[in-house]
Amino acid sequence: MEGETVLIAFDSTQQALRAEMLLEYEDIDIDTRPTPKEITAGCALSIEFPLPDYSRAQTVMEEQQVVIRGYFRQFLGKYQEVDENGNQKERAE
C-alpha cells in the first residue's frame, strides 16, 4: 500500500473479521496484517487502508457498531493513535 495509511487495531478477532468484510463491501482498499508489536491490542490482526478513506471507514465502524481498539498512523516511524481527523492524538501526561 503506497502513501499515507491508517491502521485499525482490535481486541477481538471476530471484530477484525467483521470489519474486514464491511470495509471490503464498501470498496475500501484494505490490507489485513499482523498488529504491530508497539500497539497493545488483544487481537493479532489489524486492518490498514489509505488515509483518504479514513472518514468513510470511521462511519462504517460506527454505524455497524464494530468494537475497535483504535485508529493509528505512523509518525516518525512509530505508530501513534489518531483523532477523528487523522491527526496525532495529544498524549495525556
PDB file of N, CA, C and O in Angstrom:
ATOM      1  N   MET A   1       0.849  -1.168   0.000  1.00  0.00           N
ATOM      2  CA  MET A   1       0.000   0.000   0.000  1.00  0.00           C
ATOM      3  C   MET A   1       0.899   1.238   0.000  1.00  0.00           C
ATOM      4  O   MET A   1       1.713   1.404   0.909  1.00  0.00           O
ATOM      5  N   GLU A   2       0.768   2.085  -0.979  1.00  0.00           N
ATOM      6  CA  GLU A   2       1.606   3.277  -1.073  1.00  0.00           C
ATOM      7  C   GLU A   2       0.928   4.469  -0.408  1.00  0.00           C
ATOM      8  O   GLU A   2      -0.295   4.497  -0.264  1.00  0.00           O
ATOM      9  N   GLY A   3       1.728   5.451  -0.003  1.00  0.00           N
ATOM     10  CA  GLY A   3       1.188   6.676   0.574  1.00  0.00           C
ATOM     11  C   GLY A   3       0.822   6.527   2.026  1.00  0.00           C
ATOM     12  O   GLY A   3       1.133   5.525   2.670  1.00  0.00           O
ATOM     13  N   GLU A   4       0.147   7.556   2.535  1.00  0.00           N
ATOM     14  CA  GLU A   4      -0.271   7.573   3.934  1.00  0.00           C
ATOM     15  C   GLU A   4      -1.387   6.557   4.163  1.00  0.00           C
ATOM     16  O   GLU A   4      -2.310   6.428   3.358  1.00  0.00           O
ATOM     17  N   THR A   5      -1.278   5.842   5.278  1.00  0.00           N
ATOM     18  CA  THR A   5      -2.293   4.844   5.607  1.00  0.00           C
ATOM     19  C   THR A   5      -2.731   4.990   7.057  1.00  0.00           C
ATOM     20  O   THR A   5      -2.066   5.634   7.869  1.00  0.00           O
ATOM     21  N   VAL A   6      -3.864   4.377   7.355  1.00  0.00           N
ATOM     22  CA  VAL A   6      -4.407   4.301   8.713  1.00  0.00           C
ATOM     23  C   VAL A   6      -4.534   2.828   9.040  1.00  0.00           C
ATOM     24  O   VAL A   6      -4.845   2.015   8.169  1.00  0.00           O
ATOM     25  N   LEU A   7      -4.295   2.485  10.292  1.00  0.00           N
ATOM     26  CA  LEU A   7      -4.398   1.107  10.737  1.00  0.00           C
ATOM     27  C   LEU A   7      -5.444   1.041  11.843  1.00  0.00           C
ATOM     28  O   LEU A   7      -5.439   1.866  12.757  1.00  0.00           O
ATOM     29  N   ILE A   8      -6.340   0.063  11.762  1.00  0.00           N
ATOM     30  CA  ILE A   8      -7.326  -0.162  12.831  1.00  0.00           C
ATOM     31  C   ILE A   8      -6.862  -1.382  13.615  1.00  0.00           C
ATOM     32  O   ILE A   8      -6.598  -2.436  13.037  1.00  0.00           O
ATOM     33  N   ALA A   9      -6.764  -1.237  14.933  1.00  0.00           N
ATOM     34  CA  ALA A   9      -6.427  -2.352  15.815  1.00  0.00           C
ATOM     35  C   ALA A   9      -7.687  -2.781  16.565  1.00  0.00           C
ATOM     36  O   ALA A   9      -8.575  -1.971  16.833  1.00  0.00           O
ATOM     37  N   PHE A  10      -7.745  -4.050  16.890  1.00  0.00           N
ATOM     38  CA  PHE A  10      -8.930  -4.644  17.514  1.00  0.00           C
ATOM     39  C   PHE A  10      -8.559  -5.422  18.768  1.00  0.00           C
ATOM     40  O   PHE A  10      -7.398  -5.784  18.961  1.00  0.00           O
ATOM     41  N   ASP A  11      -9.549  -5.676  19.618  1.00  0.00           N
ATOM     42  CA  ASP A  11      -9.347  -6.521  20.789  1.00  0.00           C
ATOM     43  C   ASP A  11      -9.860  -7.937  20.549  1.00  0.00           C
ATOM     44  O   ASP A  11      -9.611  -8.836  21.353  1.00  0.00           O
ATOM     45  N   SER A  12     -10.573  -8.134  19.449  1.00  0.00           N
ATOM     46  CA  SER A  12     -11.066  -9.484  19.174  1.00  0.00           C
ATOM     47  C   SER A  12     -10.967  -9.794  17.677  1.00  0.00           C
ATOM     48  O   SER A  12     -11.204  -8.938  16.825  1.00  0.00           O
ATOM     49  N   THR A  13     -10.613 -11.026  17.397  1.00  0.00           N
ATOM     50  CA  THR A  13     -10.508 -11.485  16.013  1.00  0.00           C
ATOM     51  C   THR A  13     -11.861 -11.409  15.325  1.00  0.00           C
ATOM     52  O   THR A  13     -11.937 -11.091  14.139  1.00  0.00           O
ATOM     53  N   GLN A  14     -12.932 -11.699  16.059  1.00  0.00           N
ATOM     54  CA  GLN A  14     -14.277 -11.641  15.492  1.00  0.00           C
ATOM     55  C   GLN A  14     -14.574 -10.237  14.957  1.00  0.00           C
ATOM     56  O   GLN A  14     -15.116 -10.096  13.861  1.00  0.00           O
ATOM     57  N   GLN A  15     -14.227  -9.214  15.713  1.00  0.00           N
ATOM     58  CA  GLN A  15     -14.474  -7.840  15.269  1.00  0.00           C
ATOM     59  C   GLN A  15     -13.582  -7.473  14.084  1.00  0.00           C
ATOM     60  O   GLN A  15     -14.016  -6.750  13.187  1.00  0.00           O
ATOM     61  N   ALA A  16     -12.350  -7.959  14.070  1.00  0.00           N
ATOM     62  CA  ALA A  16     -11.445  -7.699  12.951  1.00  0.00           C
ATOM     63  C   ALA A  16     -11.985  -8.304  11.659  1.00  0.00           C
ATOM     64  O   ALA A  16     -11.964  -7.660  10.611  1.00  0.00           O
ATOM     65  N   LEU A  17     -12.464  -9.530  11.736  1.00  0.00           N
ATOM     66  CA  LEU A  17     -13.003 -10.196  10.544  1.00  0.00           C
ATOM     67  C   LEU A  17     -14.304  -9.532  10.086  1.00  0.00           C
ATOM     68  O   LEU A  17     -14.564  -9.426   8.887  1.00  0.00           O
ATOM     69  N   ARG A  18     -15.100  -9.097  11.025  1.00  0.00           N
ATOM     70  CA  ARG A  18     -16.340  -8.384  10.688  1.00  0.00           C
ATOM     71  C   ARG A  18     -16.015  -7.063   9.994  1.00  0.00           C
ATOM     72  O   ARG A  18     -16.634  -6.718   8.987  1.00  0.00           O
ATOM     73  N   ALA A  19     -15.044  -6.329  10.532  1.00  0.00           N
ATOM     74  CA  ALA A  19     -14.630  -5.057   9.928  1.00  0.00           C
ATOM     75  C   ALA A  19     -14.072  -5.283   8.527  1.00  0.00           C
ATOM     76  O   ALA A  19     -14.353  -4.510   7.611  1.00  0.00           O
ATOM     77  N   GLU A  20     -13.288  -6.337   8.362  1.00  0.00           N
ATOM     78  CA  GLU A  20     -12.732  -6.663   7.047  1.00  0.00           C
ATOM     79  C   GLU A  20     -13.854  -6.834   6.014  1.00  0.00           C
ATOM     80  O   GLU A  20     -13.786  -6.281   4.916  1.00  0.00           O
ATOM     81  N   MET A  21     -14.872  -7.596   6.376  1.00  0.00           N
ATOM     82  CA  MET A  21     -15.996  -7.832   5.477  1.00  0.00           C
ATOM     83  C   MET A  21     -16.728  -6.524   5.151  1.00  0.00           C
ATOM     84  O   MET A  21     -17.059  -6.275   3.992  1.00  0.00           O
ATOM     85  N   LEU A  22     -16.978  -5.699   6.156  1.00  0.00           N
ATOM     86  CA  LEU A  22     -17.708  -4.450   5.960  1.00  0.00           C
ATOM     87  C   LEU A  22     -16.929  -3.460   5.091  1.00  0.00           C
ATOM     88  O   LEU A  22     -17.506  -2.814   4.217  1.00  0.00           O
ATOM     89  N   LEU A  23     -15.631  -3.342   5.327  1.00  0.00           N
ATOM     90  CA  LEU A  23     -14.815  -2.408   4.543  1.00  0.00           C
ATOM     91  C   LEU A  23     -14.663  -2.879   3.097  1.00  0.00           C
ATOM     92  O   LEU A  23     -14.659  -2.064   2.174  1.00  0.00           O
ATOM     93  N   GLU A  24     -14.539  -4.179   2.903  1.00  0.00           N
ATOM     94  CA  GLU A  24     -14.489  -4.709   1.535  1.00  0.00           C
ATOM     95  C   GLU A  24     -15.800  -4.437   0.815  1.00  0.00           C
ATOM     96  O   GLU A  24     -15.797  -4.096  -0.368  1.00  0.00           O
ATOM     97  N   TYR A  25     -16.918  -4.582   1.511  1.00  0.00           N
ATOM     98  CA  TYR A  25     -18.230  -4.309   0.928  1.00  0.00           C
ATOM     99  C   TYR A  25     -18.336  -2.847   0.498  1.00  0.00           C
ATOM    100  O   TYR A  25     -19.011  -2.533  -0.482  1.00  0.00           O
ATOM    101  N   GLU A  26     -17.666  -1.950   1.234  1.00  0.00           N
ATOM    102  CA  GLU A  26     -17.663  -0.519   0.907  1.00  0.00           C
ATOM    103  C   GLU A  26     -16.632  -0.172  -0.169  1.00  0.00           C
ATOM    104  O   GLU A  26     -16.453   0.999  -0.503  1.00  0.00           O
ATOM    105  N   ASP A  27     -15.957  -1.186  -0.711  1.00  0.00           N
ATOM    106  CA  ASP A  27     -14.925  -0.997  -1.738  1.00  0.00           C
ATOM    107  C   ASP A  27     -13.756  -0.147  -1.258  1.00  0.00           C
ATOM    108  O   ASP A  27     -13.181   0.624  -2.028  1.00  0.00           O
ATOM    109  N   ILE A  28     -13.408  -0.291   0.014  1.00  0.00           N
ATOM    110  CA  ILE A  28     -12.218   0.358   0.555  1.00  0.00           C
ATOM    111  C   ILE A  28     -11.071  -0.629   0.388  1.00  0.00           C
ATOM    112  O   ILE A  28     -11.182  -1.791   0.779  1.00  0.00           O
ATOM    113  N   ASP A  29      -9.970  -0.163  -0.192  1.00  0.00           N
ATOM    114  CA  ASP A  29      -8.792  -0.996  -0.424  1.00  0.00           C
ATOM    115  C   ASP A  29      -8.113  -1.251   0.924  1.00  0.00           C
ATOM    116  O   ASP A  29      -7.530  -0.341   1.514  1.00  0.00           O
ATOM    117  N   ILE A  30      -8.194  -2.497   1.407  1.00  0.00           N
ATOM    118  CA  ILE A  30      -7.648  -2.817   2.724  1.00  0.00           C
ATOM    119  C   ILE A  30      -6.550  -3.858   2.618  1.00  0.00           C
ATOM    120  O   ILE A  30      -6.442  -4.588   1.632  1.00  0.00           O
ATOM    121  N   ASP A  31      -5.738  -3.901   3.669  1.00  0.00           N
ATOM    122  CA  ASP A  31      -4.706  -4.912   3.820  1.00  0.00           C
ATOM    123  C   ASP A  31      -4.818  -5.433   5.249  1.00  0.00           C
ATOM    124  O   ASP A  31      -4.562  -4.702   6.205  1.00  0.00           O
ATOM    125  N   THR A  32      -5.202  -6.703   5.389  1.00  0.00           N
ATOM    126  CA  THR A  32      -5.259  -7.317   6.712  1.00  0.00           C
ATOM    127  C   THR A  32      -3.852  -7.795   7.031  1.00  0.00           C
ATOM    128  O   THR A  32      -3.242  -8.519   6.244  1.00  0.00           O
ATOM    129  N   ARG A  33      -3.337  -7.387   8.188  1.00  0.00           N
ATOM    130  CA  ARG A  33      -1.951  -7.683   8.523  1.00  0.00           C
ATOM    131  C   ARG A  33      -1.785  -7.882  10.022  1.00  0.00           C
ATOM    132  O   ARG A  33      -2.686  -7.558  10.796  1.00  0.00           O
ATOM    133  N   PRO A  34      -0.641  -8.411  10.434  1.00  0.00           N
ATOM    134  CA  PRO A  34      -0.418  -8.564  11.876  1.00  0.00           C
ATOM    135  C   PRO A  34      -0.387  -7.201  12.574  1.00  0.00           C
ATOM    136  O   PRO A  34       0.078  -6.214  12.005  1.00  0.00           O
ATOM    137  N   THR A  35      -0.877  -7.159  13.787  1.00  0.00           N
ATOM    138  CA  THR A  35      -0.834  -5.933  14.565  1.00  0.00           C
ATOM    139  C   THR A  35       0.616  -5.654  14.966  1.00  0.00           C
ATOM    140  O   THR A  35       1.277  -6.525  15.531  1.00  0.00           O
ATOM    141  N   PRO A  36       1.113  -4.456  14.682  1.00  0.00           N
ATOM    142  CA  PRO A  36       2.491  -4.130  15.078  1.00  0.00           C
ATOM    143  C   PRO A  36       2.667  -4.286  16.589  1.00  0.00           C
ATOM    144  O   PRO A  36       1.760  -3.977  17.361  1.00  0.00           O
ATOM    145  N   LYS A  37       3.830  -4.764  17.000  1.00  0.00           N
ATOM    146  CA  LYS A  37       4.047  -5.052  18.423  1.00  0.00           C
ATOM    147  C   LYS A  37       4.004  -3.810  19.304  1.00  0.00           C
ATOM    148  O   LYS A  37       3.789  -3.924  20.510  1.00  0.00           O
ATOM    149  N   GLU A  38       4.206  -2.622  18.724  1.00  0.00           N
ATOM    150  CA  GLU A  38       4.147  -1.402  19.537  1.00  0.00           C
ATOM    151  C   GLU A  38       2.713  -0.983  19.869  1.00  0.00           C
ATOM    152  O   GLU A  38       2.502  -0.089  20.689  1.00  0.00           O
ATOM    153  N   ILE A  39       1.729  -1.626  19.236  1.00  0.00           N
ATOM    154  CA  ILE A  39       0.319  -1.337  19.531  1.00  0.00           C
ATOM    155  C   ILE A  39      -0.198  -2.437  20.447  1.00  0.00           C
ATOM    156  O   ILE A  39      -0.169  -3.617  20.098  1.00  0.00           O
ATOM    157  N   THR A  40      -0.669  -2.037  21.615  1.00  0.00           N
ATOM    158  CA  THR A  40      -1.220  -3.003  22.554  1.00  0.00           C
ATOM    159  C   THR A  40      -2.670  -3.277  22.179  1.00  0.00           C
ATOM    160  O   THR A  40      -3.524  -2.394  22.254  1.00  0.00           O
ATOM    161  N   ALA A  41      -2.929  -4.502  21.779  1.00  0.00           N
ATOM    162  CA  ALA A  41      -4.291  -4.894  21.395  1.00  0.00           C
ATOM    163  C   ALA A  41      -4.467  -6.370  21.719  1.00  0.00           C
ATOM    164  O   ALA A  41      -3.494  -7.119  21.806  1.00  0.00           O
ATOM    165  N   GLY A  42      -5.708  -6.773  21.893  1.00  0.00           N
ATOM    166  CA  GLY A  42      -5.992  -8.163  22.224  1.00  0.00           C
ATOM    167  C   GLY A  42      -6.067  -9.076  21.025  1.00  0.00           C
ATOM    168  O   GLY A  42      -6.255 -10.283  21.180  1.00  0.00           O
ATOM    169  N   CYS A  43      -5.927  -8.534  19.843  1.00  0.00           N
ATOM    170  CA  CYS A  43      -6.055  -9.306  18.609  1.00  0.00           C
ATOM    171  C   CYS A  43      -4.792  -9.128  17.781  1.00  0.00           C
ATOM    172  O   CYS A  43      -4.233  -8.033  17.712  1.00  0.00           O
ATOM    173  N   ALA A  44      -4.353 -10.195  17.164  1.00  0.00           N
ATOM    174  CA  ALA A  44      -3.129 -10.155  16.351  1.00  0.00           C
ATOM    175  C   ALA A  44      -3.371  -9.631  14.943  1.00  0.00           C
ATOM    176  O   ALA A  44      -2.423  -9.458  14.178  1.00  0.00           O
ATOM    177  N   LEU A  45      -4.642  -9.373  14.585  1.00  0.00           N
ATOM    178  CA  LEU A  45      -4.969  -8.866  13.252  1.00  0.00           C
ATOM    179  C   LEU A  45      -5.317  -7.385  13.293  1.00  0.00           C
ATOM    180  O   LEU A  45      -6.024  -6.919  14.186  1.00  0.00           O
ATOM    181  N   SER A  46      -4.808  -6.665  12.319  1.00  0.00           N
ATOM    182  CA  SER A  46      -5.160  -5.257  12.118  1.00  0.00           C
ATOM    183  C   SER A  46      -5.520  -5.059  10.662  1.00  0.00           C
ATOM    184  O   SER A  46      -5.194  -5.885   9.810  1.00  0.00           O
ATOM    185  N   ILE A  47      -6.198  -3.951  10.381  1.00  0.00           N
ATOM    186  CA  ILE A  47      -6.572  -3.621   9.004  1.00  0.00           C
ATOM    187  C   ILE A  47      -5.977  -2.269   8.661  1.00  0.00           C
ATOM    188  O   ILE A  47      -6.145  -1.294   9.394  1.00  0.00           O
ATOM    189  N   GLU A  48      -5.276  -2.226   7.535  1.00  0.00           N
ATOM    190  CA  GLU A  48      -4.654  -0.990   7.063  1.00  0.00           C
ATOM    191  C   GLU A  48      -5.348  -0.561   5.772  1.00  0.00           C
ATOM    192  O   GLU A  48      -5.711  -1.394   4.941  1.00  0.00           O
ATOM    193  N   PHE A  49      -5.527   0.753   5.618  1.00  0.00           N
ATOM    194  CA  PHE A  49      -6.194   1.283   4.429  1.00  0.00           C
ATOM    195  C   PHE A  49      -5.681   2.692   4.163  1.00  0.00           C
ATOM    196  O   PHE A  49      -5.070   3.300   5.043  1.00  0.00           O
ATOM    197  N   PRO A  50      -5.920   3.226   2.959  1.00  0.00           N
ATOM    198  CA  PRO A  50      -5.432   4.572   2.616  1.00  0.00           C
ATOM    199  C   PRO A  50      -6.081   5.665   3.464  1.00  0.00           C
ATOM    200  O   PRO A  50      -7.271   5.610   3.774  1.00  0.00           O
ATOM    201  N   LEU A  51      -5.272   6.653   3.829  1.00  0.00           N
ATOM    202  CA  LEU A  51      -5.748   7.781   4.628  1.00  0.00           C
ATOM    203  C   LEU A  51      -6.974   8.479   4.033  1.00  0.00           C
ATOM    204  O   LEU A  51      -7.860   8.867   4.795  1.00  0.00           O
ATOM    205  N   PRO A  52      -7.070   8.661   2.705  1.00  0.00           N
ATOM    206  CA  PRO A  52      -8.267   9.326   2.159  1.00  0.00           C
ATOM    207  C   PRO A  52      -9.587   8.599   2.474  1.00  0.00           C
ATOM    208  O   PRO A  52     -10.656   9.205   2.393  1.00  0.00           O
ATOM    209  N   ASP A  53      -9.521   7.310   2.831  1.00  0.00           N
ATOM    210  CA  ASP A  53     -10.730   6.542   3.155  1.00  0.00           C
ATOM    211  C   ASP A  53     -11.049   6.546   4.653  1.00  0.00           C
ATOM    212  O   ASP A  53     -11.985   5.876   5.088  1.00  0.00           O
ATOM    213  N   TYR A  54     -10.279   7.294   5.439  1.00  0.00           N
ATOM    214  CA  TYR A  54     -10.423   7.270   6.896  1.00  0.00           C
ATOM    215  C   TYR A  54     -11.823   7.650   7.357  1.00  0.00           C
ATOM    216  O   TYR A  54     -12.417   6.937   8.166  1.00  0.00           O
ATOM    217  N   SER A  55     -12.358   8.752   6.864  1.00  0.00           N
ATOM    218  CA  SER A  55     -13.679   9.206   7.288  1.00  0.00           C
ATOM    219  C   SER A  55     -14.757   8.173   6.962  1.00  0.00           C
ATOM    220  O   SER A  55     -15.630   7.891   7.783  1.00  0.00           O
ATOM    221  N   ARG A  56     -14.684   7.623   5.771  1.00  0.00           N
ATOM    222  CA  ARG A  56     -15.672   6.613   5.358  1.00  0.00           C
ATOM    223  C   ARG A  56     -15.556   5.354   6.220  1.00  0.00           C
ATOM    224  O   ARG A  56     -16.569   4.776   6.616  1.00  0.00           O
ATOM    225  N   ALA A  57     -14.320   4.928   6.510  1.00  0.00           N
ATOM    226  CA  ALA A  57     -14.110   3.742   7.346  1.00  0.00           C
ATOM    227  C   ALA A  57     -14.641   3.980   8.762  1.00  0.00           C
ATOM    228  O   ALA A  57     -15.270   3.100   9.349  1.00  0.00           O
ATOM    229  N   GLN A  58     -14.387   5.166   9.303  1.00  0.00           N
ATOM    230  CA  GLN A  58     -14.908   5.506  10.636  1.00  0.00           C
ATOM    231  C   GLN A  58     -16.431   5.416  10.659  1.00  0.00           C
ATOM    232  O   GLN A  58     -17.015   4.861  11.589  1.00  0.00           O
ATOM    233  N   THR A  59     -17.061   5.962   9.636  1.00  0.00           N
ATOM    234  CA  THR A  59     -18.518   5.948   9.558  1.00  0.00           C
ATOM    235  C   THR A  59     -19.042   4.517   9.547  1.00  0.00           C
ATOM    236  O   THR A  59     -20.001   4.202  10.252  1.00  0.00           O
ATOM    237  N   VAL A  60     -18.424   3.657   8.760  1.00  0.00           N
ATOM    238  CA  VAL A  60     -18.844   2.250   8.686  1.00  0.00           C
ATOM    239  C   VAL A  60     -18.690   1.579  10.050  1.00  0.00           C
ATOM    240  O   VAL A  60     -19.596   0.879  10.502  1.00  0.00           O
ATOM    241  N   MET A  61     -17.544   1.791  10.711  1.00  0.00           N
ATOM    242  CA  MET A  61     -17.303   1.160  12.020  1.00  0.00           C
ATOM    243  C   MET A  61     -18.332   1.635  13.045  1.00  0.00           C
ATOM    244  O   MET A  61     -18.829   0.837  13.841  1.00  0.00           O
ATOM    245  N   GLU A  62     -18.652   2.931  13.030  1.00  0.00           N
ATOM    246  CA  GLU A  62     -19.629   3.467  13.975  1.00  0.00           C
ATOM    247  C   GLU A  62     -21.043   2.976  13.673  1.00  0.00           C
ATOM    248  O   GLU A  62     -21.751   2.525  14.573  1.00  0.00           O
ATOM    249  N   GLU A  63     -21.455   3.062  12.408  1.00  0.00           N
ATOM    250  CA  GLU A  63     -22.814   2.650  12.046  1.00  0.00           C
ATOM    251  C   GLU A  63     -23.051   1.169  12.304  1.00  0.00           C
ATOM    252  O   GLU A  63     -24.150   0.772  12.692  1.00  0.00           O
ATOM    253  N   GLN A  64     -22.030   0.355  12.091  1.00  0.00           N
ATOM    254  CA  GLN A  64     -22.170  -1.093  12.275  1.00  0.00           C
ATOM    255  C   GLN A  64     -21.744  -1.550  13.671  1.00  0.00           C
ATOM    256  O   GLN A  64     -21.725  -2.745  13.963  1.00  0.00           O
ATOM    257  N   GLN A  65     -21.403  -0.585  14.528  1.00  0.00           N
ATOM    258  CA  GLN A  65     -21.040  -0.830  15.925  1.00  0.00           C
ATOM    259  C   GLN A  65     -19.926  -1.872  16.074  1.00  0.00           C
ATOM    260  O   GLN A  65     -20.003  -2.771  16.911  1.00  0.00           O
ATOM    261  N   VAL A  66     -18.888  -1.727  15.240  1.00  0.00           N
ATOM    262  CA  VAL A  66     -17.725  -2.596  15.337  1.00  0.00           C
ATOM    263  C   VAL A  66     -16.858  -2.076  16.487  1.00  0.00           C
ATOM    264  O   VAL A  66     -16.541  -0.888  16.546  1.00  0.00           O
ATOM    265  N   VAL A  67     -16.484  -2.965  17.386  1.00  0.00           N
ATOM    266  CA  VAL A  67     -15.676  -2.590  18.542  1.00  0.00           C
ATOM    267  C   VAL A  67     -14.204  -2.617  18.124  1.00  0.00           C
ATOM    268  O   VAL A  67     -13.686  -3.648  17.693  1.00  0.00           O
ATOM    269  N   ILE A  68     -13.548  -1.473  18.259  1.00  0.00           N
ATOM    270  CA  ILE A  68     -12.141  -1.378  17.866  1.00  0.00           C
ATOM    271  C   ILE A  68     -11.296  -0.934  19.053  1.00  0.00           C
ATOM    272  O   ILE A  68     -11.814  -0.380  20.022  1.00  0.00           O
ATOM    273  N   ARG A  69      -9.986  -1.182  18.970  1.00  0.00           N
ATOM    274  CA  ARG A  69      -9.038  -0.682  19.979  1.00  0.00           C
ATOM    275  C   ARG A  69      -8.715   0.783  19.674  1.00  0.00           C
ATOM    276  O   ARG A  69      -8.651   1.616  20.578  1.00  0.00           O
ATOM    277  N   GLY A  70      -8.510   1.086  18.375  1.00  0.00           N
ATOM    278  CA  GLY A  70      -8.204   2.453  17.987  1.00  0.00           C
ATOM    279  C   GLY A  70      -7.704   2.542  16.562  1.00  0.00           C
ATOM    280  O   GLY A  70      -7.456   1.530  15.906  1.00  0.00           O
ATOM    281  N   TYR A  71      -7.559   3.775  16.094  1.00  0.00           N
ATOM    282  CA  TYR A  71      -7.014   4.072  14.769  1.00  0.00           C
ATOM    283  C   TYR A  71      -5.598   4.593  14.958  1.00  0.00           C
ATOM    284  O   TYR A  71      -5.347   5.393  15.860  1.00  0.00           O
ATOM    285  N   PHE A  72      -4.677   4.151  14.120  1.00  0.00           N
ATOM    286  CA  PHE A  72      -3.272   4.502  14.266  1.00  0.00           C
ATOM    287  C   PHE A  72      -2.662   4.887  12.920  1.00  0.00           C
ATOM    288  O   PHE A  72      -3.086   4.409  11.867  1.00  0.00           O
ATOM    289  N   ARG A  73      -1.649   5.769  12.981  1.00  0.00           N
ATOM    290  CA  ARG A  73      -0.837   6.121  11.816  1.00  0.00           C
ATOM    291  C   ARG A  73       0.618   6.162  12.250  1.00  0.00           C
ATOM    292  O   ARG A  73       0.931   6.295  13.433  1.00  0.00           O
ATOM    293  N   GLN A  74       1.491   6.045  11.271  1.00  0.00           N
ATOM    294  CA  GLN A  74       2.912   6.139  11.580  1.00  0.00           C
ATOM    295  C   GLN A  74       3.362   7.593  11.564  1.00  0.00           C
ATOM    296  O   GLN A  74       3.111   8.326  10.608  1.00  0.00           O
ATOM    297  N   PHE A  75       4.027   7.993  12.631  1.00  0.00           N
ATOM    298  CA  PHE A  75       4.646   9.308  12.750  1.00  0.00           C
ATOM    299  C   PHE A  75       6.095   9.058  13.163  1.00  0.00           C
ATOM    300  O   PHE A  75       6.356   8.460  14.206  1.00  0.00           O
ATOM    301  N   LEU A  76       7.026   9.518  12.343  1.00  0.00           N
ATOM    302  CA  LEU A  76       8.451   9.322  12.610  1.00  0.00           C
ATOM    303  C   LEU A  76       8.780   7.850  12.851  1.00  0.00           C
ATOM    304  O   LEU A  76       9.579   7.513  13.725  1.00  0.00           O
ATOM    305  N   GLY A  77       8.145   6.973  12.052  1.00  0.00           N
ATOM    306  CA  GLY A  77       8.449   5.550  12.106  1.00  0.00           C
ATOM    307  C   GLY A  77       7.780   4.760  13.210  1.00  0.00           C
ATOM    308  O   GLY A  77       8.014   3.557  13.327  1.00  0.00           O
ATOM    309  N   LYS A  78       6.938   5.410  14.039  1.00  0.00           N
ATOM    310  CA  LYS A  78       6.242   4.710  15.118  1.00  0.00           C
ATOM    311  C   LYS A  78       4.745   4.936  14.988  1.00  0.00           C
ATOM    312  O   LYS A  78       4.296   6.022  14.622  1.00  0.00           O
ATOM    313  N   TYR A  79       3.979   3.893  15.294  1.00  0.00           N
ATOM    314  CA  TYR A  79       2.523   4.031  15.256  1.00  0.00           C
ATOM    315  C   TYR A  79       2.043   4.826  16.456  1.00  0.00           C
ATOM    316  O   TYR A  79       2.436   4.569  17.594  1.00  0.00           O
ATOM    317  N   GLN A  80       1.179   5.805  16.176  1.00  0.00           N
ATOM    318  CA  GLN A  80       0.565   6.631  17.207  1.00  0.00           C
ATOM    319  C   GLN A  80      -0.935   6.653  16.961  1.00  0.00           C
ATOM    320  O   GLN A  80      -1.380   6.641  15.814  1.00  0.00           O
ATOM    321  N   GLU A  81      -1.714   6.686  18.037  1.00  0.00           N
ATOM    322  CA  GLU A  81      -3.163   6.761  17.897  1.00  0.00           C
ATOM    323  C   GLU A  81      -3.537   8.119  17.314  1.00  0.00           C
ATOM    324  O   GLU A  81      -2.897   9.130  17.602  1.00  0.00           O
ATOM    325  N   VAL A  82      -4.585   8.125  16.487  1.00  0.00           N
ATOM    326  CA  VAL A  82      -5.019   9.360  15.847  1.00  0.00           C
ATOM    327  C   VAL A  82      -6.443   9.722  16.252  1.00  0.00           C
ATOM    328  O   VAL A  82      -7.217   8.873  16.693  1.00  0.00           O
ATOM    329  N   ASP A  83      -6.770  11.010  16.091  1.00  0.00           N
ATOM    330  CA  ASP A  83      -8.099  11.501  16.413  1.00  0.00           C
ATOM    331  C   ASP A  83      -9.033  11.325  15.224  1.00  0.00           C
ATOM    332  O   ASP A  83      -8.676  10.693  14.230  1.00  0.00           O
ATOM    333  N   GLU A  84     -10.227  11.886  15.335  1.00  0.00           N
ATOM    334  CA  GLU A  84     -11.241  11.719  14.284  1.00  0.00           C
ATOM    335  C   GLU A  84     -10.848  12.371  12.964  1.00  0.00           C
ATOM    336  O   GLU A  84     -11.450  12.078  11.931  1.00  0.00           O
ATOM    337  N   ASN A  85      -9.850  13.249  12.981  1.00  0.00           N
ATOM    338  CA  ASN A  85      -9.379  13.893  11.752  1.00  0.00           C
ATOM    339  C   ASN A  85      -8.125  13.252  11.177  1.00  0.00           C
ATOM    340  O   ASN A  85      -7.621  13.681  10.140  1.00  0.00           O
ATOM    341  N   GLY A  86      -7.625  12.227  11.849  1.00  0.00           N
ATOM    342  CA  GLY A  86      -6.419  11.553  11.384  1.00  0.00           C
ATOM    343  C   GLY A  86      -5.133  12.182  11.878  1.00  0.00           C
ATOM    344  O   GLY A  86      -4.045  11.830  11.422  1.00  0.00           O
ATOM    345  N   ASN A  87      -5.260  13.125  12.821  1.00  0.00           N
ATOM    346  CA  ASN A  87      -4.087  13.782  13.386  1.00  0.00           C
ATOM    347  C   ASN A  87      -3.639  13.054  14.661  1.00  0.00           C
ATOM    348  O   ASN A  87      -4.447  12.430  15.349  1.00  0.00           O
ATOM    349  N   GLN A  88      -2.365  13.143  14.955  1.00  0.00           N
ATOM    350  CA  GLN A  88      -1.813  12.508  16.133  1.00  0.00           C
ATOM    351  C   GLN A  88      -2.525  13.012  17.380  1.00  0.00           C
ATOM    352  O   GLN A  88      -2.666  14.219  17.578  1.00  0.00           O
ATOM    353  N   LYS A  89      -2.977  12.073  18.227  1.00  0.00           N
ATOM    354  CA  LYS A  89      -3.659  12.444  19.468  1.00  0.00           C
ATOM    355  C   LYS A  89      -2.652  13.040  20.433  1.00  0.00           C
ATOM    356  O   LYS A  89      -1.498  12.616  20.500  1.00  0.00           O
ATOM    357  N   GLU A  90      -3.112  14.028  21.175  1.00  0.00           N
ATOM    358  CA  GLU A  90      -2.284  14.610  22.232  1.00  0.00           C
ATOM    359  C   GLU A  90      -2.179  13.589  23.355  1.00  0.00           C
ATOM    360  O   GLU A  90      -3.167  12.970  23.748  1.00  0.00           O
ATOM    361  N   ARG A  91      -0.984  13.431  23.854  1.00  0.00           N
ATOM    362  CA  ARG A  91      -0.785  12.483  24.958  1.00  0.00           C
ATOM    363  C   ARG A  91      -1.131  13.134  26.282  1.00  0.00           C
ATOM    364  O   ARG A  91      -0.721  14.262  26.555  1.00  0.00           O
ATOM    365  N   ALA A  92      -1.886  12.422  27.100  1.00  0.00           N
ATOM    366  CA  ALA A  92      -2.216  12.909  28.442  1.00  0.00           C
ATOM    367  C   ALA A  92      -1.044  12.620  29.360  1.00  0.00           C
ATOM    368  O   ALA A  92      -0.562  11.489  29.422  1.00  0.00           O
ATOM    369  N   GLU A  93      -0.591  13.620  30.059  1.00  0.00           N
ATOM    370  CA  GLU A  93       0.562  13.447  30.966  1.00  0.00           C
ATOM    371  C   GLU A  93       0.111  12.926  32.298  1.00  0.00           C
ATOM    372  O   GLU A  93       0.933  12.718  33.190  1.00  0.00           O
TER     373      GLU A  93
END
